[in-house]
Amino acid sequence: MLAVVGRVYWYSHSVTTWAAEALDSTLNNGPPADYDPHLLGLTAFAIWCIYPLSWVLASLFFEGLARIVAAISTEQILPIWILAFADWCYGKFTHRPPEGDATQIPKGWELLRSLLQAVKRAATTVRVRELPDELVESAEGSHFMLGIRSLQANPEWTPPRVVRVGATYYRLEYAGKGHRPRPFVYRLRRLPAGVPGRNVILYRSPGDRDRPDV
């Protein structure tokens, strides 16, 4: 936001000032008919585009926009690039090993891949009306399976997580993509018993969501 305000102020101040100076110089050196106001304004705008301060404000704007998108899509708080670059140079110069949160921060390619996956998931569900999950029970030999087709992706649903549906426990066997309008498919195998825990995913079926006592 500060970069946007700074760019607007810098544009209004610099372009008008440079155009006025160019106009005064033209009027002092020749007749008024020898200048074109549009050409002077275009020249001032071109100078503004190549001015170093304009590039700095533009980089801060796009960097802030990228940090907002990263925070929304990958839930990662990225540092300001100037401070990150200074810290990286210091770490390279002193041969400092990664420590603290730096060991948990994904690499640039991983962040880009996560961002592309988030955009792809958003494009998959765009213009699709809200639909409840579709649950299909089946039997494979002696195992009872539960298939869940959902409109929204569940990032924490990664095999072999344990999922509790009502009073029944399942082990997530597969998480993949299907077809619209419910493009996210999950297959779960029923467990003979289960124990509640922090790592157990609690899932409420469409029928249970209408019952406030469940």
Secondary structure per residue as TSV (DSSP state, phi and psi in degrees):
chain	resnum	aa	ss	phi	psi
A	1	M	-	360.0	-40.3
A	2	L	H	-65.3	-36.1
A	3	A	H	-65.6	-38.0
A	4	V	H	-64.9	-46.9
A	5	V	H	-62.2	-41.8
A	6	G	H	-63.7	-40.1
A	7	R	H	-66.1	-40.9
A	8	V	H	-64.0	-45.6
A	9	Y	H	-66.2	-43.3
A	10	W	H	-63.7	-38.6
A	11	Y	H	-66.4	-49.0
A	12	S	H	-64.9	-35.4
A	13	H	H	-76.2	-48.2
A	14	S	H	-73.5	-47.1
A	15	V	H	-65.0	-45.5
A	16	T	H	-65.2	-38.3
A	17	T	H	-67.0	-46.3
A	18	W	H	-66.7	-39.4
A	19	A	H	-65.2	-40.6
A	20	A	H	-65.9	-40.4
A	21	E	H	-65.4	-41.6
A	22	A	H	-64.8	-37.3
A	23	L	H	-66.3	-43.3
A	24	D	H	-63.0	-40.4
A	25	S	H	-65.3	-38.5
A	26	T	H	-68.3	-42.5
A	27	L	H	-67.5	-31.1
A	28	N	H	-77.0	-21.7
A	29	N	H	-107.0	-1.0
A	30	G	S	-169.1	176.0
A	31	P	-	-68.7	156.7
A	32	P	G	-61.8	-25.2
A	33	A	G	-73.4	-9.5
A	34	D	G	-85.7	-3.0
A	35	Y	-	-118.3	155.6
A	36	D	-	-119.8	115.2
A	37	P	H	-57.8	-36.8
A	38	H	H	-65.6	-38.7
A	39	L	H	-67.1	-38.0
A	40	L	H	-64.9	-42.2
A	41	G	H	-64.5	-40.5
A	42	L	H	-65.7	-39.1
A	43	T	H	-63.7	-44.0
A	44	A	H	-62.9	-38.5
A	45	F	H	-66.0	-40.0
A	46	A	H	-63.6	-40.5
A	47	I	H	-64.2	-39.4
A	48	W	H	-62.8	-36.8
A	49	C	H	-67.7	-32.7
A	50	I	H	-98.8	2.5
A	51	Y	S	-73.0	137.8
A	52	P	H	-57.7	-39.3
A	53	L	H	-62.9	-34.6
A	54	S	H	-63.6	-39.9
A	55	W	H	-67.3	-38.7
A	56	V	H	-64.0	-45.5
A	57	L	H	-64.9	-37.4
A	58	A	H	-65.6	-41.2
A	59	S	H	-65.3	-39.5
A	60	L	H	-65.0	-36.5
A	61	F	H	-66.1	-51.1
A	62	F	H	-68.1	-32.6
A	63	E	H	-66.9	-41.2
A	64	G	H	-65.3	-38.0
A	65	L	H	-64.6	-41.4
A	66	A	H	-64.7	-36.5
A	67	R	H	-68.0	-36.4
A	68	I	H	-66.0	-45.1
A	69	V	H	-63.3	-41.1
A	70	A	H	-64.4	-39.4
A	71	A	H	-66.2	-35.2
A	72	I	H	-78.2	-43.2
A	73	S	H	-83.9	-46.6
A	74	T	T	-108.6	-1.8
A	75	E	-	57.2	36.3
A	76	Q	-	-112.8	132.4
A	77	I	-	-92.6	102.3
A	78	L	-	-83.8	145.0
A	79	P	-	-77.9	163.4
A	80	I	-	-64.2	135.7
A	81	W	H	-64.1	-32.1
A	82	I	H	-65.1	-46.4
A	83	L	H	-69.0	-38.0
A	84	A	H	-64.5	-40.3
A	85	F	H	-67.2	-40.9
A	86	A	H	-64.0	-41.1
A	87	D	H	-66.7	-37.9
A	88	W	H	-65.3	-42.4
A	89	C	H	-63.4	-41.9
A	90	Y	H	-64.3	-41.5
A	91	G	H	-64.9	-38.3
A	92	K	H	-67.7	-38.6
A	93	F	H	-69.2	-37.5
A	94	T	H	-96.4	1.2
A	95	H	T	56.4	43.2
A	96	R	-	-79.2	127.0
A	97	P	-	-75.1	155.6
A	98	P	-	-62.0	142.4
A	99	E	-	-148.8	159.5
A	100	G	G	64.7	-134.9
A	101	D	G	-69.3	-19.1
A	102	A	G	-63.2	-27.8
A	103	T	G	-74.3	-17.2
A	104	Q	T	-101.9	-8.9
A	105	I	S	-77.9	125.9
A	106	P	-	-63.9	156.6
A	107	K	-	-70.6	168.9
A	108	G	H	-59.2	-42.2
A	109	W	H	-66.0	-37.5
A	110	E	H	-66.1	-39.7
A	111	L	H	-64.1	-41.5
A	112	L	H	-65.2	-40.4
A	113	R	H	-65.7	-40.3
A	114	S	H	-63.5	-39.5
A	115	L	H	-65.3	-42.4
A	116	L	H	-66.1	-37.6
A	117	Q	H	-65.9	-39.0
A	118	A	H	-65.3	-40.5
A	119	V	H	-65.0	-39.8
A	120	K	H	-65.8	-39.9
A	121	R	H	-64.5	-40.3
A	122	A	H	-64.7	-38.2
A	123	A	H	-69.3	-28.1
A	124	T	H	-69.0	-35.5
A	125	T	S	-100.2	5.9
A	126	V	T	-70.7	143.8
A	127	R	T	59.7	29.2
A	128	V	-	-115.8	126.0
A	129	R	-	-69.6	158.4
A	130	E	-	-64.5	128.1
A	131	L	-	-130.8	141.2
A	132	P	-	-71.7	159.1
A	133	D	-	-65.4	148.6
A	134	E	E	-106.0	121.5
A	135	L	E	-109.9	129.6
A	136	V	E	-130.2	121.8
A	137	E	E	-95.9	144.2
A	138	S	E	-151.7	170.3
A	139	A	E	-125.7	132.6
A	140	E	E	-124.1	94.5
A	141	G	T	69.0	-121.7
A	142	S	T	-94.7	4.2
A	143	H	E	-104.9	138.8
A	144	F	E	-98.8	127.7
A	145	M	E	-112.2	150.3
A	146	L	E	-128.2	122.0
A	147	G	E	-103.1	133.2
A	148	I	E	-123.2	122.2
A	149	R	E	-111.2	124.6
A	150	S	E	-127.1	152.5
A	151	L	S	-77.1	-35.1
A	152	Q	S	-105.1	149.5
A	153	A	-	-81.7	147.6
A	154	N	-	-115.9	93.6
A	155	P	T	-59.5	-29.9
A	156	E	T	-80.1	-7.0
A	157	W	-	-83.2	85.9
A	158	T	-	-122.2	128.8
A	159	P	T	-58.5	143.6
A	160	P	T	-104.1	56.2
A	161	R	-	-62.5	152.1
A	162	V	E	-96.3	132.4
A	163	V	E	-121.3	133.4
A	164	R	E	-104.2	120.9
A	165	V	E	-115.2	106.2
A	166	G	T	68.1	-120.4
A	167	A	T	-105.0	8.1
A	168	T	E	-108.9	141.5
A	169	Y	E	-105.3	139.9
A	170	Y	E	-131.7	154.7
A	171	R	E	-109.1	127.8
A	172	L	E	-71.8	117.7
A	173	E	E	-98.0	-29.1
A	174	Y	E	-152.2	140.0
A	175	A	E	-138.5	115.3
A	176	G	E	-151.5	-163.8
A	177	K	E	-115.9	143.4
A	178	G	-	-122.9	-135.9
A	179	H	-	-115.6	155.9
A	180	R	T	-67.3	153.8
A	181	P	T	-88.1	-2.7
A	182	R	S	-118.0	86.8
A	183	P	-	-81.2	-7.1
A	184	F	E	-110.0	123.4
A	185	V	E	-118.7	135.3
A	186	Y	E	-132.6	137.6
A	187	R	E	-120.5	128.7
A	188	L	E	-125.5	144.0
A	189	R	E	-108.5	130.0
A	190	R	E	-68.8	136.5
A	191	L	-	-98.1	147.2
A	192	P	S	-65.5	-28.1
A	193	A	-	-157.2	163.8
A	194	G	-	-155.4	160.0
A	195	V	-	-124.7	128.1
A	196	P	-	-59.9	144.6
A	197	G	-	-163.5	173.8
A	198	R	T	-70.1	-27.0
A	199	N	T	-88.0	-3.1
A	200	V	-	-83.0	130.8
A	201	I	E	-86.2	125.9
A	202	L	E	-93.0	121.5
A	203	Y	E	-120.5	133.8
A	204	R	-	-108.5	120.8
A	205	S	-	-69.6	161.6
A	206	P	H	-55.3	-34.6
A	207	G	H	-69.5	-36.6
A	208	D	H	-74.3	-25.2
A	209	R	H	-68.5	-22.1
A	210	D	T	-85.3	-3.8
A	211	R	-	-111.1	111.2
A	212	P	T	-67.5	-16.3
A	213	D	T	-86.7	-2.4
A	214	V	-	-97.7	360.0
